[in-house]
Amino acid sequence: MDLHHLSASSLKTWKSCGLQFYANKVLGVTSESTHELTRVGSAVHHAFENASEDKDPHTHLETALNEQEVVTEEFRERAKEMTQTCIDWGWYDGIEDLDICKAEEEFLIDIGGGVMFKGFIDRLDIQGNTARIIDIKTQAKKFTADELRTNLQASIYNIAARKLYPNITGPIRVEFWVLRHEIQAVTKTEINSVKESFELSKQGKVIMDWDEKIFPPATSGAHCRWCPYIEECPEW
């Protein structure tokens, strides 16, 4: 496939259903709209991104909700609650003691073999040769232990942070702030980065080398209800 880059979410889609990935990336089939709750998550992200200087995300949340067209009052209140939860959990604690604190750190990296991955890190904190990555999650369910251990985002963040900042040679603690539940964390090492780069490169090459004339097989599952190609799917 003629793709410039992959991402954690697109690789996850490929793993769950190759046809859904193909429909989006090759055929250009996209969802007509996103769920309002998904837009709530985007608004909370934007509020914290825009509050990097004044450290007051609540003042930016109203604008972010309007830009994301979140109109249901219940969802707007939920966004306020999640924003306050983030603050209460210590979003701004100890920032002044860090060597580097970057919000919405964008990356485009060669993970190996010319396979490019693109993404954004919600927040990257660096202290000496170690780091902490914070990723805000507004999802309904928290991760299972296995989902946390094998999390694609954690692996890619670990690799990206080390490529962007080679001075990070120690462990990286990747924290998922699942705002409707709790903070869930996994620690990644430089060894993890090497091993997982190799595996992700292999998986990426399979996608990049796929003949665009051939439709990948479909796999049915919970993801089907969100698929815009569902009416054409042979598995449905």
N, C-alpha and C positions, 0 to 999 in steps of 0.2 A: 504494500500500500504506500502511496505517496503521501507520507505524513512528515511534517517538520519535527514534531515532538510528541511525546506521550505525557500523561500525568498520572497521579495516583488514582484518581477517579476513573480515568479512561481505561487504565490497566485492570481495575476492579471490574469494570463493565465487560471487558474482553473475557475475563476469567469466568464471570457469571453467565455470559451469553455472547458468543462471537458474532451472531447475526445482529443483535442489538447494537453492538459496537460498529459493525459494518454499515448498518442502516444510517447511523448518525454521521460517521466519518467519511464514508464513500458516497452514499446515496443522498446525504444531506437532509435526512428526515429528523426533525426536531420537535419537541413538545411545543404546543401552541402557547402554553403559559405554565408558570411555576406555581406551586401551592403557596397560599398566603403564609403558612407557617415557615416555609423555606425562606420566604422573603423577610420574615421576622429575624431569622438567623443572620441574613445578609446585613440587615439594619444594625444589629448589635455589633457585628464586626466593624462596620463602617464608623459607628459611634466611637469605638475605642481607637480606631485608626486616626480619626480626626481629632482625638483628644490627646495626642502625643505631647503637645506643648502645654495645654492648660490643665490636663489631668482631670477633666470634668466631663466624662462621656454623656452624662444626662443632658447637658446643654446641647449636645450634637444629635441626640437620639431622635428628637422630634423631626428634625430635618431628614434624617436617614429613613425614618418610617414613612414619611411622605414621599420621598424619592423612590422607595421600594413599593409604594402604593399599598401599604398595609392600612386597611380602613376599619377592620373589625375591632371594636373597642376592647374585647377580651384579649385579642392578640397584642394590641398595643400595650395593655397593662402587663401582659406576660413579658414583653420585651423590657419594660421598665424593671420588673422583678429580676430578670436574668442579668440585666446590667448591674443592678445593686448587688446581686450574688457575686458577680465577678469582683467587684470592689471589696466586698466583705471577705472574700477568700484571699485577699492580699495582692491584688493586681499591681498596686503601686508600692507595695512594701519593699524596701531595700534597694530601690532603683538607683539611688545616688551612690551606692557602694559598688556598682557594677563597672567593669571596664568598658563594656559595650552593651547597649540595650537598643535593639532595632525592632520597630513595629512594621508589619507587612513587608518582610524581607523577600523580595522577588528573586527567583533563581531560574536559570536555564543552564543545565549542566549535561555534559557528555558522561553518561554513566558507564560507558565502555562500549567499544566496537562501533562508535558513531551513533549510538542510541541516545537521543536527547530526551531529558525530562524537564518539564516546566512546572512551577508551582509558587506558592506563597507561604511563608512561615508567619503565623499571626504575631508571635513575638519571639525574639532570640536574645537571650541573656548570656553574656560571656564574662567569666571571671577566671583570670589566669588561663590555664589550658583546659578548663572544663566549661560546660555550657548547660543551659536549660532552655528547652523549647516549650512554649505554651501554645496550645491549639484550642480555641474556643469551639465547643460543640453544643448545639441546641437541640439535639436529637431526643426522641422520646425514650429510648432505651439506652442503658449503659452497656459497655463492652463486656462480653464474657472474657474469662481468663485466656481462652484460646485466641479470641479475636484481638485481644491486647498484645499477646505474645507474637502474633503473626501480622500485626498491623502494617499495611503497605505505606501509609503516610509516615509512620515512625521510622521505617527503614529508609525511605527517600529523604526525609528531613535530616537524618543522621549523616547520610552521604553528602547531601547538599551543603550542610553547615560546615563540614570539614573541607569541602572543596572551596567554599567561599572564604573560609578563615582557617588556613593551614596550621595556625598556632593551636587550634583545638586538637590536642592529642590525647586528652583524658576522656573520661566518660561524659556522655550527653544524656541528661534526664529529659525524656519527652513526656510532657504532661498534657493529658486531654482533660480540659475543664468541661466536664459534662454538666452543664449548668442546671439541669433538672434533676441531677443526682449527686455526683461527687467528683473529686479529682481522681483520675486514674492515670497511673504512670508506668513507664517502662524505661529501663536504662540501656543505652546502646554504646558500644565500644568501637574503637578503631578496627578491631578484628571483625566485628559485625559488618562494618562498612565495606571491608574488602570482600567478604563472603557474599553479602547481599548485592553488592554491585555486580558481581559475576552472575548471580542468578537472575537479577532484573535485566541485565544485558541480554541474556539468552532468551528470556521471555519477550523482550522488546524486539529482538531480531526475528522471532517467529511472526510477529505482527507486521513488521516492516517488510518482510520478505513474502508476505501473503499475496498471491495473485489476485488483483482487484476484479478479474473476470469471474472469480469463483466465490460464491456465497458461502461464508462459514456456517457450520451447523448451528442450529438454535438449541437452546437449553431452557426448558420451562422451569419456573420457580416463582418465588415471591416478587422478584424484580419485574415480572411480566406486566403487573398492573400499572407500572409507570412507563411502559414502553410505547412510544408513538407508532411503532411499526407492527403493533399487535394484530391488526386486521389482516395483514399480509403473511403473518407467521405460520409456517407449516406445523408448528407444535401446538398452536392454540386451537 
